[in-house]
Amino acid sequence: MNNLRTGQGFDVHKFAENRKLILCGVEIPHTHGLLGHSDADVAVHALMDALLGALALGDIGMHFPDRDPEYSGADSIELLKKVLHLPEFSGYRLLNCDLTIIAQQPKLAAYRDEMRRRIAEAGQWDISQVSVKFTTTEKLGFTGRGEGIAASAVVLLGGR
């Protein structure tokens, strides 16, 4: 296969009251949501940064600045679709994406299939190309203390 490109993304958001918790486009019942200019979907943000990084297109802050009111409360799945419609992506296809959500709480395993489905649908990818995993930090650090959630993503793109 010619022209393989990899990208890595990482994002963090802290918990906030009176916000919905959205991860991979799925609303998760929880006492708190994540604080952010958009819907603060930390997992989709990490995925977008990985995709942008694979093609050296900067990061989501360059494309969707938090000072721009247009993106206030934005649905991150819709932002992901905008990233994938950038002209630079036309010559590439996703081979694999691997997302890891780092959270002490809430427990997320019951939502894995729906998360994978939402990501796959947004990218028009086969679900077998989308991995979503969860881990804790064994009560260490800000995620372990329940102050927020982090996410990491790695993607592999192949030229068409």
Phi and psi in radians as a Rosetta constraint file:
Dihedral C 1 N 2 CA 2 C 2 CIRCULARHARMONIC -1.565 0.35
Dihedral N 2 CA 2 C 2 N 3 CIRCULARHARMONIC 2.623 0.35
Dihedral C 2 N 3 CA 3 C 3 CIRCULARHARMONIC 1.007 0.35
Dihedral N 3 CA 3 C 3 N 4 CIRCULARHARMONIC 0.984 0.35
Dihedral C 3 N 4 CA 4 C 4 CIRCULARHARMONIC -1.320 0.35
Dihedral N 4 CA 4 C 4 N 5 CIRCULARHARMONIC 2.435 0.35
Dihedral C 4 N 5 CA 5 C 5 CIRCULARHARMONIC -2.328 0.35
Dihedral N 5 CA 5 C 5 N 6 CIRCULARHARMONIC 2.377 0.35
Dihedral C 5 N 6 CA 6 C 6 CIRCULARHARMONIC -2.023 0.35
Dihedral N 6 CA 6 C 6 N 7 CIRCULARHARMONIC 2.670 0.35
Dihedral C 6 N 7 CA 7 C 7 CIRCULARHARMONIC -2.520 0.35
Dihedral N 7 CA 7 C 7 N 8 CIRCULARHARMONIC 2.635 0.35
Dihedral C 7 N 8 CA 8 C 8 CIRCULARHARMONIC -2.267 0.35
Dihedral N 8 CA 8 C 8 N 9 CIRCULARHARMONIC 2.411 0.35
Dihedral C 8 N 9 CA 9 C 9 CIRCULARHARMONIC -2.342 0.35
Dihedral N 9 CA 9 C 9 N 10 CIRCULARHARMONIC 2.648 0.35
Dihedral C 9 N 10 CA 10 C 10 CIRCULARHARMONIC -2.552 0.35
Dihedral N 10 CA 10 C 10 N 11 CIRCULARHARMONIC 2.455 0.35
Dihedral C 10 N 11 CA 11 C 11 CIRCULARHARMONIC -2.613 0.35
Dihedral N 11 CA 11 C 11 N 12 CIRCULARHARMONIC 2.747 0.35
Dihedral C 11 N 12 CA 12 C 12 CIRCULARHARMONIC -2.467 0.35
Dihedral N 12 CA 12 C 12 N 13 CIRCULARHARMONIC 2.422 0.35
Dihedral C 12 N 13 CA 13 C 13 CIRCULARHARMONIC -2.436 0.35
Dihedral N 13 CA 13 C 13 N 14 CIRCULARHARMONIC 2.506 0.35
Dihedral C 13 N 14 CA 14 C 14 CIRCULARHARMONIC -1.584 0.35
Dihedral N 14 CA 14 C 14 N 15 CIRCULARHARMONIC 2.730 0.35
Dihedral C 14 N 15 CA 15 C 15 CIRCULARHARMONIC -1.221 0.35
Dihedral N 15 CA 15 C 15 N 16 CIRCULARHARMONIC 2.616 0.35
Dihedral C 15 N 16 CA 16 C 16 CIRCULARHARMONIC -2.563 0.35
Dihedral N 16 CA 16 C 16 N 17 CIRCULARHARMONIC 2.606 0.35
Dihedral C 16 N 17 CA 17 C 17 CIRCULARHARMONIC -1.309 0.35
Dihedral N 17 CA 17 C 17 N 18 CIRCULARHARMONIC 2.755 0.35
Dihedral C 17 N 18 CA 18 C 18 CIRCULARHARMONIC 1.043 0.35
Dihedral N 18 CA 18 C 18 N 19 CIRCULARHARMONIC 0.605 0.35
Dihedral C 18 N 19 CA 19 C 19 CIRCULARHARMONIC -2.285 0.35
Dihedral N 19 CA 19 C 19 N 20 CIRCULARHARMONIC 2.599 0.35
Dihedral C 19 N 20 CA 20 C 20 CIRCULARHARMONIC -1.392 0.35
Dihedral N 20 CA 20 C 20 N 21 CIRCULARHARMONIC 2.561 0.35
Dihedral C 20 N 21 CA 21 C 21 CIRCULARHARMONIC -1.657 0.35
Dihedral N 21 CA 21 C 21 N 22 CIRCULARHARMONIC 1.941 0.35
Dihedral C 21 N 22 CA 22 C 22 CIRCULARHARMONIC -2.035 0.35
Dihedral N 22 CA 22 C 22 N 23 CIRCULARHARMONIC 2.170 0.35
Dihedral C 22 N 23 CA 23 C 23 CIRCULARHARMONIC -2.348 0.35
Dihedral N 23 CA 23 C 23 N 24 CIRCULARHARMONIC 2.176 0.35
Dihedral C 23 N 24 CA 24 C 24 CIRCULARHARMONIC 0.977 0.35
Dihedral N 24 CA 24 C 24 N 25 CIRCULARHARMONIC 0.592 0.35
Dihedral C 24 N 25 CA 25 C 25 CIRCULARHARMONIC 1.367 0.35
Dihedral N 25 CA 25 C 25 N 26 CIRCULARHARMONIC 0.112 0.35
Dihedral C 25 N 26 CA 26 C 26 CIRCULARHARMONIC -1.930 0.35
Dihedral N 26 CA 26 C 26 N 27 CIRCULARHARMONIC 2.269 0.35
Dihedral C 26 N 27 CA 27 C 27 CIRCULARHARMONIC -1.379 0.35
Dihedral N 27 CA 27 C 27 N 28 CIRCULARHARMONIC 2.161 0.35
Dihedral C 27 N 28 CA 28 C 28 CIRCULARHARMONIC -1.867 0.35
Dihedral N 28 CA 28 C 28 N 29 CIRCULARHARMONIC 2.192 0.35
Dihedral C 28 N 29 CA 29 C 29 CIRCULARHARMONIC -1.113 0.35
Dihedral N 29 CA 29 C 29 N 30 CIRCULARHARMONIC 2.171 0.35
Dihedral C 29 N 30 CA 30 C 30 CIRCULARHARMONIC -2.847 0.35
Dihedral N 30 CA 30 C 30 N 31 CIRCULARHARMONIC 2.809 0.35
Dihedral C 30 N 31 CA 31 C 31 CIRCULARHARMONIC -1.219 0.35
Dihedral N 31 CA 31 C 31 N 32 CIRCULARHARMONIC -0.407 0.35
Dihedral C 31 N 32 CA 32 C 32 CIRCULARHARMONIC -2.355 0.35
Dihedral N 32 CA 32 C 32 N 33 CIRCULARHARMONIC 2.722 0.35
Dihedral C 32 N 33 CA 33 C 33 CIRCULARHARMONIC -1.873 0.35
Dihedral N 33 CA 33 C 33 N 34 CIRCULARHARMONIC -2.938 0.35
Dihedral C 33 N 34 CA 34 C 34 CIRCULARHARMONIC -1.870 0.35
Dihedral N 34 CA 34 C 34 N 35 CIRCULARHARMONIC 2.467 0.35
Dihedral C 34 N 35 CA 35 C 35 CIRCULARHARMONIC -1.464 0.35
Dihedral N 35 CA 35 C 35 N 36 CIRCULARHARMONIC 2.295 0.35
Dihedral C 35 N 36 CA 36 C 36 CIRCULARHARMONIC -3.107 0.35
Dihedral N 36 CA 36 C 36 N 37 CIRCULARHARMONIC 2.906 0.35
Dihedral C 36 N 37 CA 37 C 37 CIRCULARHARMONIC -1.185 0.35
Dihedral N 37 CA 37 C 37 N 38 CIRCULARHARMONIC -0.683 0.35
Dihedral C 37 N 38 CA 38 C 38 CIRCULARHARMONIC -1.635 0.35
Dihedral N 38 CA 38 C 38 N 39 CIRCULARHARMONIC -2.633 0.35
Dihedral C 38 N 39 CA 39 C 39 CIRCULARHARMONIC -1.323 0.35
Dihedral N 39 CA 39 C 39 N 40 CIRCULARHARMONIC -0.043 0.35
Dihedral C 39 N 40 CA 40 C 40 CIRCULARHARMONIC 1.102 0.35
Dihedral N 40 CA 40 C 40 N 41 CIRCULARHARMONIC 0.587 0.35
Dihedral C 40 N 41 CA 41 C 41 CIRCULARHARMONIC -1.281 0.35
Dihedral N 41 CA 41 C 41 N 42 CIRCULARHARMONIC 1.575 0.35
Dihedral C 41 N 42 CA 42 C 42 CIRCULARHARMONIC -1.005 0.35
Dihedral N 42 CA 42 C 42 N 43 CIRCULARHARMONIC -0.594 0.35
Dihedral C 42 N 43 CA 43 C 43 CIRCULARHARMONIC -1.250 0.35
Dihedral N 43 CA 43 C 43 N 44 CIRCULARHARMONIC -0.779 0.35
Dihedral C 43 N 44 CA 44 C 44 CIRCULARHARMONIC -1.175 0.35
Dihedral N 44 CA 44 C 44 N 45 CIRCULARHARMONIC -0.600 0.35
Dihedral C 44 N 45 CA 45 C 45 CIRCULARHARMONIC -1.099 0.35
Dihedral N 45 CA 45 C 45 N 46 CIRCULARHARMONIC -0.749 0.35
Dihedral C 45 N 46 CA 46 C 46 CIRCULARHARMONIC -1.110 0.35
Dihedral N 46 CA 46 C 46 N 47 CIRCULARHARMONIC -0.702 0.35
Dihedral C 46 N 47 CA 47 C 47 CIRCULARHARMONIC -1.123 0.35
Dihedral N 47 CA 47 C 47 N 48 CIRCULARHARMONIC -0.782 0.35
Dihedral C 47 N 48 CA 48 C 48 CIRCULARHARMONIC -1.066 0.35
Dihedral N 48 CA 48 C 48 N 49 CIRCULARHARMONIC -0.740 0.35
Dihedral C 48 N 49 CA 49 C 49 CIRCULARHARMONIC -1.104 0.35
Dihedral N 49 CA 49 C 49 N 50 CIRCULARHARMONIC -0.646 0.35
Dihedral C 49 N 50 CA 50 C 50 CIRCULARHARMONIC -1.139 0.35
Dihedral N 50 CA 50 C 50 N 51 CIRCULARHARMONIC -0.774 0.35
Dihedral C 50 N 51 CA 51 C 51 CIRCULARHARMONIC -1.106 0.35
Dihedral N 51 CA 51 C 51 N 52 CIRCULARHARMONIC -0.812 0.35
Dihedral C 51 N 52 CA 52 C 52 CIRCULARHARMONIC -1.094 0.35
Dihedral N 52 CA 52 C 52 N 53 CIRCULARHARMONIC -0.709 0.35
Dihedral C 52 N 53 CA 53 C 53 CIRCULARHARMONIC -1.131 0.35
Dihedral N 53 CA 53 C 53 N 54 CIRCULARHARMONIC -0.613 0.35
Dihedral C 53 N 54 CA 54 C 54 CIRCULARHARMONIC -1.047 0.35
Dihedral N 54 CA 54 C 54 N 55 CIRCULARHARMONIC -0.534 0.35
Dihedral C 54 N 55 CA 55 C 55 CIRCULARHARMONIC -1.922 0.35
Dihedral N 55 CA 55 C 55 N 56 CIRCULARHARMONIC 0.281 0.35
Dihedral C 55 N 56 CA 56 C 56 CIRCULARHARMONIC 0.943 0.35
Dihedral N 56 CA 56 C 56 N 57 CIRCULARHARMONIC 0.810 0.35
Dihedral C 56 N 57 CA 57 C 57 CIRCULARHARMONIC -1.870 0.35
Dihedral N 57 CA 57 C 57 N 58 CIRCULARHARMONIC 0.373 0.35
Dihedral C 57 N 58 CA 58 C 58 CIRCULARHARMONIC 1.484 0.35
Dihedral N 58 CA 58 C 58 N 59 CIRCULARHARMONIC -2.562 0.35
Dihedral C 58 N 59 CA 59 C 59 CIRCULARHARMONIC -2.356 0.35
Dihedral N 59 CA 59 C 59 N 60 CIRCULARHARMONIC 3.063 0.35
Dihedral C 59 N 60 CA 60 C 60 CIRCULARHARMONIC -1.134 0.35
Dihedral N 60 CA 60 C 60 N 61 CIRCULARHARMONIC -0.506 0.35
Dihedral C 60 N 61 CA 61 C 61 CIRCULARHARMONIC -1.090 0.35
Dihedral N 61 CA 61 C 61 N 62 CIRCULARHARMONIC -0.541 0.35
Dihedral C 61 N 62 CA 62 C 62 CIRCULARHARMONIC -1.255 0.35
Dihedral N 62 CA 62 C 62 N 63 CIRCULARHARMONIC -0.649 0.35
Dihedral C 62 N 63 CA 63 C 63 CIRCULARHARMONIC -1.534 0.35
Dihedral N 63 CA 63 C 63 N 64 CIRCULARHARMONIC -0.553 0.35
Dihedral C 63 N 64 CA 64 C 64 CIRCULARHARMONIC -2.348 0.35
Dihedral N 64 CA 64 C 64 N 65 CIRCULARHARMONIC 1.241 0.35
Dihedral C 64 N 65 CA 65 C 65 CIRCULARHARMONIC -1.071 0.35
Dihedral N 65 CA 65 C 65 N 66 CIRCULARHARMONIC 2.453 0.35
Dihedral C 65 N 66 CA 66 C 66 CIRCULARHARMONIC -1.273 0.35
Dihedral N 66 CA 66 C 66 N 67 CIRCULARHARMONIC -0.108 0.35
Dihedral C 66 N 67 CA 67 C 67 CIRCULARHARMONIC -1.602 0.35
Dihedral N 67 CA 67 C 67 N 68 CIRCULARHARMONIC -0.075 0.35
Dihedral C 67 N 68 CA 68 C 68 CIRCULARHARMONIC -1.579 0.35
Dihedral N 68 CA 68 C 68 N 69 CIRCULARHARMONIC 2.040 0.35
Dihedral C 68 N 69 CA 69 C 69 CIRCULARHARMONIC -1.080 0.35
Dihedral N 69 CA 69 C 69 N 70 CIRCULARHARMONIC -0.354 0.35
Dihedral C 69 N 70 CA 70 C 70 CIRCULARHARMONIC -1.021 0.35
Dihedral N 70 CA 70 C 70 N 71 CIRCULARHARMONIC -0.504 0.35
Dihedral C 70 N 71 CA 71 C 71 CIRCULARHARMONIC -1.743 0.35
Dihedral N 71 CA 71 C 71 N 72 CIRCULARHARMONIC 0.103 0.35
Dihedral C 71 N 72 CA 72 C 72 CIRCULARHARMONIC -1.118 0.35
Dihedral N 72 CA 72 C 72 N 73 CIRCULARHARMONIC 2.088 0.35
Dihedral C 72 N 73 CA 73 C 73 CIRCULARHARMONIC 1.277 0.35
Dihedral N 73 CA 73 C 73 N 74 CIRCULARHARMONIC 0.212 0.35
Dihedral C 73 N 74 CA 74 C 74 CIRCULARHARMONIC -1.056 0.35
Dihedral N 74 CA 74 C 74 N 75 CIRCULARHARMONIC 2.558 0.35
Dihedral C 74 N 75 CA 75 C 75 CIRCULARHARMONIC -1.357 0.35
Dihedral N 75 CA 75 C 75 N 76 CIRCULARHARMONIC 2.035 0.35
Dihedral C 75 N 76 CA 76 C 76 CIRCULARHARMONIC -1.132 0.35
Dihedral N 76 CA 76 C 76 N 77 CIRCULARHARMONIC -0.487 0.35
Dihedral C 76 N 77 CA 77 C 77 CIRCULARHARMONIC -1.112 0.35
Dihedral N 77 CA 77 C 77 N 78 CIRCULARHARMONIC -0.680 0.35
Dihedral C 77 N 78 CA 78 C 78 CIRCULARHARMONIC -1.192 0.35
Dihedral N 78 CA 78 C 78 N 79 CIRCULARHARMONIC -0.628 0.35
Dihedral C 78 N 79 CA 79 C 79 CIRCULARHARMONIC -1.145 0.35
Dihedral N 79 CA 79 C 79 N 80 CIRCULARHARMONIC -0.672 0.35
Dihedral C 79 N 80 CA 80 C 80 CIRCULARHARMONIC -1.028 0.35
Dihedral N 80 CA 80 C 80 N 81 CIRCULARHARMONIC -0.760 0.35
Dihedral C 80 N 81 CA 81 C 81 CIRCULARHARMONIC -1.073 0.35
Dihedral N 81 CA 81 C 81 N 82 CIRCULARHARMONIC -0.676 0.35
Dihedral C 81 N 82 CA 82 C 82 CIRCULARHARMONIC -1.120 0.35
Dihedral N 82 CA 82 C 82 N 83 CIRCULARHARMONIC -0.730 0.35
Dihedral C 82 N 83 CA 83 C 83 CIRCULARHARMONIC -1.032 0.35
Dihedral N 83 CA 83 C 83 N 84 CIRCULARHARMONIC -0.804 0.35
Dihedral C 83 N 84 CA 84 C 84 CIRCULARHARMONIC -1.213 0.35
Dihedral N 84 CA 84 C 84 N 85 CIRCULARHARMONIC -0.280 0.35
Dihedral C 84 N 85 CA 85 C 85 CIRCULARHARMONIC -1.635 0.35
Dihedral N 85 CA 85 C 85 N 86 CIRCULARHARMONIC 0.047 0.35
Dihedral C 85 N 86 CA 86 C 86 CIRCULARHARMONIC -1.086 0.35
Dihedral N 86 CA 86 C 86 N 87 CIRCULARHARMONIC 2.478 0.35
Dihedral C 86 N 87 CA 87 C 87 CIRCULARHARMONIC -0.980 0.35
Dihedral N 87 CA 87 C 87 N 88 CIRCULARHARMONIC -0.546 0.35
Dihedral C 87 N 88 CA 88 C 88 CIRCULARHARMONIC -1.107 0.35
Dihedral N 88 CA 88 C 88 N 89 CIRCULARHARMONIC -0.396 0.35
Dihedral C 88 N 89 CA 89 C 89 CIRCULARHARMONIC -1.430 0.35
Dihedral N 89 CA 89 C 89 N 90 CIRCULARHARMONIC -0.193 0.35
Dihedral C 89 N 90 CA 90 C 90 CIRCULARHARMONIC -1.089 0.35
Dihedral N 90 CA 90 C 90 N 91 CIRCULARHARMONIC -0.454 0.35
Dihedral C 90 N 91 CA 91 C 91 CIRCULARHARMONIC -1.641 0.35
Dihedral N 91 CA 91 C 91 N 92 CIRCULARHARMONIC 0.163 0.35
Dihedral C 91 N 92 CA 92 C 92 CIRCULARHARMONIC -2.276 0.35
Dihedral N 92 CA 92 C 92 N 93 CIRCULARHARMONIC 2.743 0.35
Dihedral C 92 N 93 CA 93 C 93 CIRCULARHARMONIC -2.353 0.35
Dihedral N 93 CA 93 C 93 N 94 CIRCULARHARMONIC 2.603 0.35
Dihedral C 93 N 94 CA 94 C 94 CIRCULARHARMONIC -1.275 0.35
Dihedral N 94 CA 94 C 94 N 95 CIRCULARHARMONIC 2.285 0.35
Dihedral C 94 N 95 CA 95 C 95 CIRCULARHARMONIC -1.713 0.35
Dihedral N 95 CA 95 C 95 N 96 CIRCULARHARMONIC -0.647 0.35
Dihedral C 95 N 96 CA 96 C 96 CIRCULARHARMONIC -2.856 0.35
Dihedral N 96 CA 96 C 96 N 97 CIRCULARHARMONIC 2.504 0.35
Dihedral C 96 N 97 CA 97 C 97 CIRCULARHARMONIC -2.314 0.35
Dihedral N 97 CA 97 C 97 N 98 CIRCULARHARMONIC 2.419 0.35
Dihedral C 97 N 98 CA 98 C 98 CIRCULARHARMONIC -2.247 0.35
Dihedral N 98 CA 98 C 98 N 99 CIRCULARHARMONIC 1.934 0.35
Dihedral C 98 N 99 CA 99 C 99 CIRCULARHARMONIC -1.870 0.35
Dihedral N 99 CA 99 C 99 N 100 CIRCULARHARMONIC 2.385 0.35
Dihedral C 99 N 100 CA 100 C 100 CIRCULARHARMONIC -2.174 0.35
Dihedral N 100 CA 100 C 100 N 101 CIRCULARHARMONIC 2.173 0.35
Dihedral C 100 N 101 CA 101 C 101 CIRCULARHARMONIC -1.801 0.35
Dihedral N 101 CA 101 C 101 N 102 CIRCULARHARMONIC 2.229 0.35
Dihedral C 101 N 102 CA 102 C 102 CIRCULARHARMONIC -1.906 0.35
Dihedral N 102 CA 102 C 102 N 103 CIRCULARHARMONIC 1.881 0.35
Dihedral C 102 N 103 CA 103 C 103 CIRCULARHARMONIC -2.672 0.35
Dihedral N 103 CA 103 C 103 N 104 CIRCULARHARMONIC 2.329 0.35
Dihedral C 103 N 104 CA 104 C 104 CIRCULARHARMONIC -1.284 0.35
Dihedral N 104 CA 104 C 104 N 105 CIRCULARHARMONIC -0.742 0.35
Dihedral C 104 N 105 CA 105 C 105 CIRCULARHARMONIC -2.482 0.35
Dihedral N 105 CA 105 C 105 N 106 CIRCULARHARMONIC 2.656 0.35
Dihedral C 105 N 106 CA 106 C 106 CIRCULARHARMONIC -1.360 0.35
Dihedral N 106 CA 106 C 106 N 107 CIRCULARHARMONIC 2.954 0.35
Dihedral C 106 N 107 CA 107 C 107 CIRCULARHARMONIC -1.287 0.35
Dihedral N 107 CA 107 C 107 N 108 CIRCULARHARMONIC 2.363 0.35
Dihedral C 107 N 108 CA 108 C 108 CIRCULARHARMONIC -2.068 0.35
Dihedral N 108 CA 108 C 108 N 109 CIRCULARHARMONIC -0.153 0.35
Dihedral C 108 N 109 CA 109 C 109 CIRCULARHARMONIC -0.960 0.35
Dihedral N 109 CA 109 C 109 N 110 CIRCULARHARMONIC -0.595 0.35
Dihedral C 109 N 110 CA 110 C 110 CIRCULARHARMONIC -1.151 0.35
Dihedral N 110 CA 110 C 110 N 111 CIRCULARHARMONIC -0.273 0.35
Dihedral C 110 N 111 CA 111 C 111 CIRCULARHARMONIC -1.798 0.35
Dihedral N 111 CA 111 C 111 N 112 CIRCULARHARMONIC -0.022 0.35
Dihedral C 111 N 112 CA 112 C 112 CIRCULARHARMONIC -0.942 0.35
Dihedral N 112 CA 112 C 112 N 113 CIRCULARHARMONIC -0.885 0.35
Dihedral C 112 N 113 CA 113 C 113 CIRCULARHARMONIC -1.094 0.35
Dihedral N 113 CA 113 C 113 N 114 CIRCULARHARMONIC -0.748 0.35
Dihedral C 113 N 114 CA 114 C 114 CIRCULARHARMONIC -1.145 0.35
Dihedral N 114 CA 114 C 114 N 115 CIRCULARHARMONIC -0.680 0.35
Dihedral C 114 N 115 CA 115 C 115 CIRCULARHARMONIC -1.085 0.35
Dihedral N 115 CA 115 C 115 N 116 CIRCULARHARMONIC -0.819 0.35
Dihedral C 115 N 116 CA 116 C 116 CIRCULARHARMONIC -1.064 0.35
Dihedral N 116 CA 116 C 116 N 117 CIRCULARHARMONIC -0.736 0.35
Dihedral C 116 N 117 CA 117 C 117 CIRCULARHARMONIC -1.106 0.35
Dihedral N 117 CA 117 C 117 N 118 CIRCULARHARMONIC -0.772 0.35
Dihedral C 117 N 118 CA 118 C 118 CIRCULARHARMONIC -1.104 0.35
Dihedral N 118 CA 118 C 118 N 119 CIRCULARHARMONIC -0.743 0.35
Dihedral C 118 N 119 CA 119 C 119 CIRCULARHARMONIC -1.156 0.35
Dihedral N 119 CA 119 C 119 N 120 CIRCULARHARMONIC -0.799 0.35
Dihedral C 119 N 120 CA 120 C 120 CIRCULARHARMONIC -1.065 0.35
Dihedral N 120 CA 120 C 120 N 121 CIRCULARHARMONIC -0.763 0.35
Dihedral C 120 N 121 CA 121 C 121 CIRCULARHARMONIC -1.098 0.35
Dihedral N 121 CA 121 C 121 N 122 CIRCULARHARMONIC -0.754 0.35
Dihedral C 121 N 122 CA 122 C 122 CIRCULARHARMONIC -1.070 0.35
Dihedral N 122 CA 122 C 122 N 123 CIRCULARHARMONIC -0.678 0.35
Dihedral C 122 N 123 CA 123 C 123 CIRCULARHARMONIC -1.602 0.35
Dihedral N 123 CA 123 C 123 N 124 CIRCULARHARMONIC -0.062 0.35
Dihedral C 123 N 124 CA 124 C 124 CIRCULARHARMONIC 0.983 0.35
Dihedral N 124 CA 124 C 124 N 125 CIRCULARHARMONIC 0.775 0.35
Dihedral C 124 N 125 CA 125 C 125 CIRCULARHARMONIC -1.897 0.35
Dihedral N 125 CA 125 C 125 N 126 CIRCULARHARMONIC 2.811 0.35
Dihedral C 125 N 126 CA 126 C 126 CIRCULARHARMONIC -1.292 0.35
Dihedral N 126 CA 126 C 126 N 127 CIRCULARHARMONIC 2.448 0.35
Dihedral C 126 N 127 CA 127 C 127 CIRCULARHARMONIC -1.051 0.35
Dihedral N 127 CA 127 C 127 N 128 CIRCULARHARMONIC -0.438 0.35
Dihedral C 127 N 128 CA 128 C 128 CIRCULARHARMONIC -1.180 0.35
Dihedral N 128 CA 128 C 128 N 129 CIRCULARHARMONIC -0.214 0.35
Dihedral C 128 N 129 CA 129 C 129 CIRCULARHARMONIC -1.597 0.35
Dihedral N 129 CA 129 C 129 N 130 CIRCULARHARMONIC -0.030 0.35
Dihedral C 129 N 130 CA 130 C 130 CIRCULARHARMONIC -2.098 0.35
Dihedral N 130 CA 130 C 130 N 131 CIRCULARHARMONIC 2.030 0.35
Dihedral C 130 N 131 CA 131 C 131 CIRCULARHARMONIC -1.912 0.35
Dihedral N 131 CA 131 C 131 N 132 CIRCULARHARMONIC 2.336 0.35
Dihedral C 131 N 132 CA 132 C 132 CIRCULARHARMONIC -2.247 0.35
Dihedral N 132 CA 132 C 132 N 133 CIRCULARHARMONIC 2.154 0.35
Dihedral C 132 N 133 CA 133 C 133 CIRCULARHARMONIC -2.203 0.35
Dihedral N 133 CA 133 C 133 N 134 CIRCULARHARMONIC 2.855 0.35
Dihedral C 133 N 134 CA 134 C 134 CIRCULARHARMONIC -2.314 0.35
Dihedral N 134 CA 134 C 134 N 135 CIRCULARHARMONIC 2.559 0.35
Dihedral C 134 N 135 CA 135 C 135 CIRCULARHARMONIC -2.623 0.35
Dihedral N 135 CA 135 C 135 N 136 CIRCULARHARMONIC 2.815 0.35
Dihedral C 135 N 136 CA 136 C 136 CIRCULARHARMONIC -1.908 0.35
Dihedral N 136 CA 136 C 136 N 137 CIRCULARHARMONIC 3.083 0.35
Dihedral C 136 N 137 CA 137 C 137 CIRCULARHARMONIC -1.988 0.35
Dihedral N 137 CA 137 C 137 N 138 CIRCULARHARMONIC 0.467 0.35
Dihedral C 137 N 138 CA 138 C 138 CIRCULARHARMONIC 0.917 0.35
Dihedral N 138 CA 138 C 138 N 139 CIRCULARHARMONIC 0.710 0.35
Dihedral C 138 N 139 CA 139 C 139 CIRCULARHARMONIC 1.178 0.35
Dihedral N 139 CA 139 C 139 N 140 CIRCULARHARMONIC 0.316 0.35
Dihedral C 139 N 140 CA 140 C 140 CIRCULARHARMONIC -1.743 0.35
Dihedral N 140 CA 140 C 140 N 141 CIRCULARHARMONIC 2.584 0.35
Dihedral C 140 N 141 CA 141 C 141 CIRCULARHARMONIC 1.237 0.35
Dihedral N 141 CA 141 C 141 N 142 CIRCULARHARMONIC -3.039 0.35
Dihedral C 141 N 142 CA 142 C 142 CIRCULARHARMONIC -1.131 0.35
Dihedral N 142 CA 142 C 142 N 143 CIRCULARHARMONIC -0.609 0.35
Dihedral C 142 N 143 CA 143 C 143 CIRCULARHARMONIC -1.232 0.35
Dihedral N 143 CA 143 C 143 N 144 CIRCULARHARMONIC -0.689 0.35
Dihedral C 143 N 144 CA 144 C 144 CIRCULARHARMONIC -1.128 0.35
Dihedral N 144 CA 144 C 144 N 145 CIRCULARHARMONIC -0.548 0.35
Dihedral C 144 N 145 CA 145 C 145 CIRCULARHARMONIC -1.446 0.35
Dihedral N 145 CA 145 C 145 N 146 CIRCULARHARMONIC -0.009 0.35
Dihedral C 145 N 146 CA 146 C 146 CIRCULARHARMONIC 1.317 0.35
Dihedral N 146 CA 146 C 146 N 147 CIRCULARHARMONIC 0.495 0.35
Dihedral C 146 N 147 CA 147 C 147 CIRCULARHARMONIC -1.563 0.35
Dihedral N 147 CA 147 C 147 N 148 CIRCULARHARMONIC -0.275 0.35
Dihedral C 147 N 148 CA 148 C 148 CIRCULARHARMONIC 3.125 0.35
Dihedral N 148 CA 148 C 148 N 149 CIRCULARHARMONIC -2.975 0.35
Dihedral C 148 N 149 CA 149 C 149 CIRCULARHARMONIC -2.304 0.35
Dihedral N 149 CA 149 C 149 N 150 CIRCULARHARMONIC 2.509 0.35
Dihedral C 149 N 150 CA 150 C 150 CIRCULARHARMONIC -2.101 0.35
Dihedral N 150 CA 150 C 150 N 151 CIRCULARHARMONIC 2.792 0.35
Dihedral C 150 N 151 CA 151 C 151 CIRCULARHARMONIC -2.571 0.35
Dihedral N 151 CA 151 C 151 N 152 CIRCULARHARMONIC 2.587 0.35
Dihedral C 151 N 152 CA 152 C 152 CIRCULARHARMONIC -2.264 0.35
Dihedral N 152 CA 152 C 152 N 153 CIRCULARHARMONIC 2.516 0.35
Dihedral C 152 N 153 CA 153 C 153 CIRCULARHARMONIC -2.438 0.35
Dihedral N 153 CA 153 C 153 N 154 CIRCULARHARMONIC 2.511 0.35
Dihedral C 153 N 154 CA 154 C 154 CIRCULARHARMONIC -2.278 0.35
Dihedral N 154 CA 154 C 154 N 155 CIRCULARHARMONIC 2.357 0.35
Dihedral C 154 N 155 CA 155 C 155 CIRCULARHARMONIC -2.217 0.35
Dihedral N 155 CA 155 C 155 N 156 CIRCULARHARMONIC 2.659 0.35
Dihedral C 155 N 156 CA 156 C 156 CIRCULARHARMONIC -2.171 0.35
Dihedral N 156 CA 156 C 156 N 157 CIRCULARHARMONIC 2.120 0.35
Dihedral C 156 N 157 CA 157 C 157 CIRCULARHARMONIC -1.958 0.35
Dihedral N 157 CA 157 C 157 N 158 CIRCULARHARMONIC 2.550 0.35
Dihedral C 157 N 158 CA 158 C 158 CIRCULARHARMONIC -2.133 0.35
Dihedral N 158 CA 158 C 158 N 159 CIRCULARHARMONIC 2.459 0.35
Dihedral C 158 N 159 CA 159 C 159 CIRCULARHARMONIC -1.184 0.35
Dihedral N 159 CA 159 C 159 N 160 CIRCULARHARMONIC 2.547 0.35
